[in-house]
Amino acid sequence: MNETTAAVTSRNILVLGAGELGLPVLRNLARRAKDVTGAKISVLLRGSAVESEEPVKQRPIAEIRDLGIEIVLGDLVQSSIEELATLFARYDTVLGCVGYAAGIDTPMKLAKAALQSGVPRYFPWQFGVDFEVIGRGGPQDIFDAQLDVRELLRAQTATEWVIISTGMFMSYLFEPEFGVVDLANSEVHALGSLDTAVTLTTPDDIGMLTAEIMFAEPPIRNEVVFLAGDTVTYGEVADKLAAALHRPFGRSEWTVPFLMKELARDPQNMMRKYRAAFAQGRGVAWDKAGTFNQRHALPVTDVATWIDANLGLG
C-alpha cells in the first residue's frame, strides 16, 4: 500500500480464538474499546466450546459475554478458505490468536482467507520470535511456515498488516516439560549456553500491548512491532531463581550439537524442535530498549517479578 493512502483504523474487530493469549487480548481490547468511538469486539469460537457444560470452558465464555464481546460461531480448521473469507469480510480487522495447536498449515490458511476477504487490516498469529533473523531451514519447521505468511502479506497491497513479536511466553520457560528450569532439582539447563539470551513476555502483557497497538494513533501499518517483558540469559535466570527461592541453583548447558542429536532421535518431537531452535540464540532475543512497551513507557512484568508471583515462597 502506498504511503499516500490513509491508514486503516480498527473499529469492527474479530479475534480468532480465546485461549492462553486470546482471552487476555479480548479483555484488553474490550477495556480499550470503551474509549474508542464505534469500536466493537467479536470473537470466533467453535460451537462445541460455547455449548460445553464443562466449568473450565464455561468460565471464559461467561467472562467474554460479561465483557460485551459478541461470540461468532465457526471452525478455523474445518471451514474452507472461501468460507472463512466470507466471514472475515464482515469486519475491518481480523486478529489471529489461535496458536500452533490448530496445525502447521493453519497460519497460511487464515492469511489467505484474510486476503481473499478484502479485510482492510490483519494481525496474523506471529506472537513469537523474529522469524526473519532466524531464517529458513532451522530445527523448528513451524518457523518456516510463519515466514511463508510474512512473504504472502508483504507481496500484496490491499490489506494492511501488523505483526507483533513477543519472544517466548514467559511461563513457557518454566514449564517442566520444556526442561529448562528443573525446580525439583534446583537446576537450570541452558539452551545453547549460559550466555545465550531469550526474550520473554507474559500473555497478559501481550494482551495489554496488543490493544494499545490496535488503537494506536496514528495507526500502525505494515510493520513488525517488537515487545519484551524481559530479555535475560539462562545464567541470569538461574541467578534470579536462586535469589527468589533462597537456594542455590545448579547450571548446565544443553549445547546446540547435543540438542540437534536429541532431535535427530525423535524428529517430530515439538519440544525438541523448540529447544534446538532457541539454543541457536538467533532471532530469539532483543534488547528491551526500542520495544513498543519501552518507547511508550508501558509497564510490563519482568522475570524476577514473575518468579516472585508464581514460584515465590509466599
C-alpha positions, 0 to 999 in steps of 0.5 A: 500500500502506498504511503499516500493512502490513509491508514486503516483504523480498527473499529469492527474487530474479530479475534480468532480464538480465546485461549492462553493469549486470546482471552487476555487480548479480548479483555484488553481490547474490550477495556480499550474499546470503551474509549474508542468511538464505534469500536466493537469486539467479536470473537470466533469460537467453535460451537462445541466450546460455547455449548460445553457444560464443562466449568473450565470452558464455561468460565471464559465464555461467561467472562467474554459475554460479561465483557460485551464481546459478541461470540461468532460461531465457526471452525478455523480448521474445518471451514474452507478458505472461501468460507472463512473469507466470507466471514472475515469480510464482515469486519475491518480487522481480523486478529489471529490468536489461535496458536500452533495447536490448530496445525502447521498449515493453519497460519497460511490458511487464515492469511489467505482467507484474510486476503481473499476477504478484502479485510482492510487490516490483519494481525496474523498469529506471529506472537513469537520470535523474529522469524526473519533473523532466524531464517529458513531451514532451522530445527523448528519447521513451524518457523518456516511456515510463519515466514511463508505468511510474512512473504504472502502479506508483504507481496500484496497491497490491499490489506494492511498488516501488523505483526507483533513479536513477543519472544517466548511466553514467559511461563513457557520457560518454566514449564517442566516439560520444556526442561529448562528450569528443573525446580525439583532439582534446583537446576537450570539447563541452558539452551545453547549456553549460559550466555545465550539470551531469550526474550520473554513476555507474559500473555497478559502483557501481550494482551495489554500491548496488543490493544494499545497497538490496535488503537494506536494513533496514528495507526500502525501499518505494515510493520513488525512491532517488537515487545519484551517483558524481559530479555535475560540469559539462562545464567541470569535466570538461574541467578534470579531463581536462586535469589527468589527461592533462597537456594542455590541453583545448579547450571548446565548447558544443553549445547546446540550439537547435543540438542540437534542429536536429541532431535535427530532421535525423535524428529517430530518431537515439538519440544525438541524442535523448540529447544534446538531452535532457541539454543541457536540464540538467533532471532530469539532475543532483543534488547528491551530498549526500542520495544513498543512497551519501552518507547511508550513507557508501558509497564510490563512484568519482568522475570524476577517479578514473575518468579516472585508471583508464581514460584515465590515462597509466599 
